């Protein structure tokens, strides 16, 4: 009897140990086995988008007059106006060593005056009936014509030595040596207009959406909580190669109100381009960059599948999908790190 009782106790303890080990194994499995991640989904829907292109650029003067040492008609002598001075059209900006040209012009002008006097004298003689006055008049008129031609040539040579303002503006910089601090050639003087513009460079894809006359909003980190309205005033008809090797298209914008941001400041620009009606859209947060293309995770039942998508125009929060998704498809928003195609998920 005691032996049977001991055997039963032994079996009971074995069962307890087995159950305890099984419970520990299950608990360990529950702790270590990866659980399906919780994800949020967005159902693809149609929406009317106004294509907004976001870019950055710099404040530039609308007009610039850059004067280099090599463009002078004579040796540089001195500046006629200081940095910061306002200048008017045709105002002399730079004095050069042009004494010889000035003397030649004055001499030619004196010859014109002398020839004119000879013409007057011959004309007076002709009126008084002098016989030789006719020949003298013809010779004097020929001399006058030659003198005027020489004077015009001398004046042009003198004017070539003068550097004048091409427009109303302000002197931005002066460099009497024509060399910068690194020893490279630099402008002798630069004059800019007071009117400012914003110049940006866009990708070839974005540039196709840009038209002259489109509206833009300008902001600047140096001037928080302020914005300026502008208008696209110029788009280059070609793409220029940048220092990085890519190709960009220059686009200029003219402010439509008082614009006090200094030259050279970096600004942000938002251009409102063409509108697209009733197009499929998804939020930016659903996109996963995969090299040069974008993918999304589509929710199918309790699993996800990663697929590539082709994008169109954009707005502040959503982007058009032109290929890869259909209206009604559900995509994962802010997909968790490590999410892979085919993985099981729990949709929150």
C-alpha positions in Angstrom: 0.0 0.0 0.0 2.8 2.4 0.9 4.6 1.5 -2.3 1.5 2.3 -4.4 1.1 5.7 -2.6 4.8 6.5 -3.2 4.4 5.7 -6.9 1.4 7.9 -7.3 3.3 10.8 -5.6 6.2 10.3 -7.9 4.0 10.4 -10.9 2.3 13.5 -9.6 5.6 15.3 -9.1 6.8 14.3 -12.5 3.6 15.8 -14.0 4.0 19.0 -12.0 7.6 19.3 -13.2 6.6 18.7 -16.8 3.8 21.3 -16.6 6.2 23.8 -14.9 8.8 23.3 -17.7 6.1 23.6 -20.3 4.8 26.8 -18.7 8.4 28.2 -18.6 8.9 27.3 -22.2 5.6 28.9 -23.3 6.5 32.0 -21.3 9.9 32.2 -22.9 8.4 31.7 -26.3 5.8 34.4 -25.6 8.6 36.8 -24.6 11.1 36.0 -27.4 8.8 35.4 -30.3 8.3 38.6 -32.4 4.8 40.1 -32.2 3.2 41.6 -35.2 3.7 45.4 -35.1 0.9 47.8 -34.7 0.5 50.1 -37.7 -1.7 52.9 -38.8 -3.3 52.9 -42.3 -4.4 55.5 -44.8 -7.0 54.7 -47.4 -6.1 56.1 -50.8 -8.6 58.7 -51.9 -9.1 61.3 -54.5 -8.4 65.0 -53.9 -7.9 68.2 -55.9 -4.3 69.3 -55.6 -2.7 72.6 -56.3 0.9 71.7 -57.1 3.1 73.6 -54.6 6.8 73.5 -55.3 9.1 74.1 -52.4 12.6 75.4 -52.9 15.2 77.8 -51.6 17.2 80.5 -53.2 18.9 83.9 -52.7 18.0 87.6 -52.8 19.5 89.2 -55.9 19.3 92.7 -57.4 17.1 92.9 -60.5 19.9 94.7 -62.4 23.7 94.6 -61.9 26.5 96.5 -63.5 29.8 94.8 -63.0 32.9 96.8 -64.0 36.1 94.9 -64.4 39.6 96.3 -64.8 39.9 94.8 -68.2 36.8 96.7 -69.5 38.3 100.1 -68.8 39.3 102.2 -71.9 42.2 103.7 -70.0 44.2 103.1 -66.8 42.2 103.2 -63.5 42.7 106.5 -61.6 40.1 106.7 -58.8 36.4 106.1 -57.9 34.1 109.0 -58.6 31.5 107.8 -56.0 31.9 105.9 -52.7 30.4 102.6 -51.6 26.7 103.0 -50.7 26.2 106.1 -52.8 23.1 106.4 -55.0 23.9 107.0 -58.6 21.8 108.2 -61.6 21.9 107.0 -65.2 25.0 108.2 -67.0 26.6 109.5 -63.8 30.4 109.0 -63.9 31.5 106.2 -61.7 35.2 105.8 -62.3 37.9 108.3 -63.2 40.6 107.0 -65.6 43.9 108.4 -66.9 42.3 109.9 -70.0 44.0 113.3 -70.2 45.4 112.5 -73.7 42.0 111.5 -75.0 40.4 114.6 -73.5 43.1 116.8 -75.0 42.6 115.2 -78.4 38.8 115.8 -78.2 39.3 119.4 -77.2 41.8 119.9 -80.1 39.4 118.3 -82.6 36.6 120.5 -81.3 38.8 123.6 -81.7 39.4 122.5 -85.3 35.6 122.3 -85.8 35.2 125.8 -84.5 38.0 127.2 -86.8 36.5 125.4 -89.8 33.1 126.8 -89.0 34.5 130.3 -88.9 36.1 129.8 -92.3 32.7 128.7 -93.7 31.1 131.8 -92.3 33.8 134.1 -93.8 33.5 132.4 -97.2 29.8 132.7 -97.1 30.0 136.5 -96.3 32.5 137.0 -99.1 30.1 135.2 -101.5 27.3 137.5 -100.5 29.5 140.6 -101.2 30.3 139.4 -104.7 33.9 138.3 -104.2 34.9 136.0 -107.1 37.1 133.7 -105.1 34.5 133.3 -102.3 32.8 130.3 -104.1 36.0 128.3 -104.2 36.9 129.3 -100.6 33.4 128.2 -99.4 33.7 124.8 -101.0 37.1 124.2 -99.5 35.9 125.5 -96.1 32.9 123.2 -96.1 35.1 120.2 -96.9 37.4 121.1 -94.0 34.5 121.5 -91.7 33.1 118.1 -92.6 36.5 116.5 -92.0 36.9 118.4 -88.7 33.5 117.2 -87.5 34.3 113.6 -88.4 37.6 113.8 -86.5 35.9 115.5 -83.5 33.2 112.7 -83.4 36.0 110.1 -83.5 37.9 111.9 -80.7 34.8 112.3 -78.6 34.0 108.6 -79.0 37.5 107.7 -77.9 37.1 110.0 -74.9 33.7 108.6 -74.0 35.2 105.1 -74.1 37.5 106.1 -71.2 34.5 107.1 -69.1 32.6 104.6 -66.9 29.1 105.7 -66.4 26.1 104.3 -64.5 23.8 102.3 -66.7 20.8 102.7 -64.5 19.6 104.3 -61.2 21.1 102.2 -58.3 23.5 102.0 -55.5 27.3 101.3 -55.4 27.5 97.8 -53.8 31.3 97.3 -53.8 34.6 98.8 -54.9 38.0 97.1 -55.3 40.7 99.4 -56.6 43.1 96.5 -57.2 40.6 94.4 -59.1 41.9 91.3 -57.1 40.2 89.5 -54.2 41.9 88.3 -51.0 42.8 85.0 -52.7 44.6 86.7 -55.5 41.8 86.0 -58.1 40.4 88.7 -60.5 37.5 90.6 -58.9 35.2 93.3 -60.1 36.6 96.8 -59.8 33.1 98.1 -59.0 29.6 96.7 -58.8 26.4 98.8 -59.0 23.0 97.2 -58.3 19.5 98.4 -58.6 17.5 98.9 -55.4 14.8 96.6 -56.7 15.3 93.1 -55.5 14.2 89.7 -56.8 14.5 86.1 -55.6 16.5 83.7 -57.7 16.1 79.9 -57.3 17.2 76.8 -59.2 14.7 74.0 -59.8 14.9 70.5 -61.1 14.0 69.9 -64.6 10.8 68.0 -63.4 9.6 70.9 -61.2 10.5 73.5 -63.9 8.0 72.0 -66.3 5.3 73.1 -63.9 6.5 76.7 -63.7 4.9 79.5 -65.7 5.7 83.2 -65.8 3.0 84.9 -63.7 2.4 82.2 -61.2 2.3 83.3 -57.6 4.8 82.5 -54.9 5.2 83.0 -51.2 8.7 84.0 -49.8 9.8 83.4 -46.2 13.2 83.9 -44.6 14.6 82.2 -41.4 16.2 85.5 -40.5 12.8 87.2 -40.5 10.5 84.7 -38.6 6.7 85.0 -38.8 6.9 87.1 -41.9 6.1 86.3 -45.5 6.1 88.2 -48.8 4.0 87.6 -51.9 5.9 87.3 -55.2 5.3 86.4 -58.8 7.4 84.3 -61.2 8.9 86.8 -63.6 11.5 84.7 -65.5 12.2 81.0 -66.3 15.3 80.1 -68.2 14.7 78.2 -71.4 17.5 75.8 -70.7 19.0 73.7 -67.8 22.5 74.7 -66.7 24.9 72.2 -65.2 25.7 72.8 -61.5 28.9 72.3 -59.5 27.5 68.9 -58.3 27.1 67.7 -61.9 23.3 67.9 -62.1 21.2 70.2 -64.2 19.0 72.9 -62.8 16.7 75.6 -64.3 16.9 79.2 -63.1 13.7 80.8 -62.0 13.3 84.4 -60.8 10.5 85.8 -58.7 9.6 89.5 -58.2 8.1 90.6 -54.9 4.7 92.2 -55.2 5.2 94.4 -52.1 7.9 96.2 -50.2 10.8 93.7 -49.9 13.6 94.7 -47.4 15.6 91.4 -47.2 19.3 92.3 -48.0 21.1 91.0 -51.0 22.6 87.6 -50.6 20.2 86.3 -47.9 18.9 82.8 -48.3 15.1 82.6 -48.5 12.5 79.9 -48.9 10.0 80.0 -51.8 6.7 78.2 -52.3 5.3 78.4 -55.8 1.7 77.6 -56.5 1.8 75.8 -59.8 -0.9 74.0 -61.8 -4.0 72.4 -60.2 -5.0 68.7 -60.7 -8.6 67.7 -60.0 -9.7 64.4 -58.4 -6.3 62.6 -58.3 -5.3 59.7 -56.0 -3.2 61.0 -53.1 -1.3 59.6 -50.1 0.5 61.4 -47.2 4.2 61.9 -47.3 4.5 59.8 -44.2 3.5 56.7 -46.2 6.5 56.9 -48.5 9.6 54.8 -48.1 12.6 55.9 -50.1 14.3 53.0 -51.8 17.4 54.5 -53.6 16.1 56.8 -56.3 12.5 55.6 -56.2 9.7 55.5 -53.6 7.8 52.5 -52.2 4.8 52.1 -49.9 3.5 49.2 -47.8 0.0 48.1 -48.8 -2.1 46.4 -46.2 -3.6 43.2 -47.5 -5.6 41.4 -44.9 -3.3 40.9 -41.9 -0.1 41.3 -43.9 1.7 44.1 -45.8 3.3 44.1 -49.3 5.9 46.6 -50.3 5.4 48.0 -53.8 7.0 50.8 -55.8 4.9 53.9 -56.7 5.2 56.8 -59.2 4.5 60.2 -57.8 3.0 63.4 -59.4 2.4 66.8 -58.0 2.6 67.6 -54.3 1.0 69.8 -51.7 1.9 70.5 -48.1 0.9 67.1 -46.7 0.0 64.8 -49.6 1.4 63.7 -52.9 -0.3 62.4 -56.1 0.2 58.8 -57.0 0.2 58.3 -60.8 1.0 54.6 -60.8 1.1 51.7 -58.3 -2.0 52.4 -56.2 -5.7 52.6 -56.7 -8.4 54.5 -54.8 -9.4 52.3 -51.8 -6.0 50.7 -51.3 -4.8 51.0 -47.7 -1.2 52.0 -47.1 0.9 52.0 -43.9 1.6 55.5 -42.5 4.9 56.0 -40.7 5.9 52.3 -41.3 8.0 51.0 -38.3 11.7 50.4 -38.8 12.4 46.9 -39.9 9.0 46.3 -41.5 9.4 44.0 -44.5 7.1 42.8 -47.3 4.9 39.9 -46.3 5.1 40.6 -42.6 2.0 40.2 -40.4 0.7 43.4 -38.8 -2.0 44.6 -36.5 -3.9 47.6 -37.9 -4.7 50.0 -35.1 
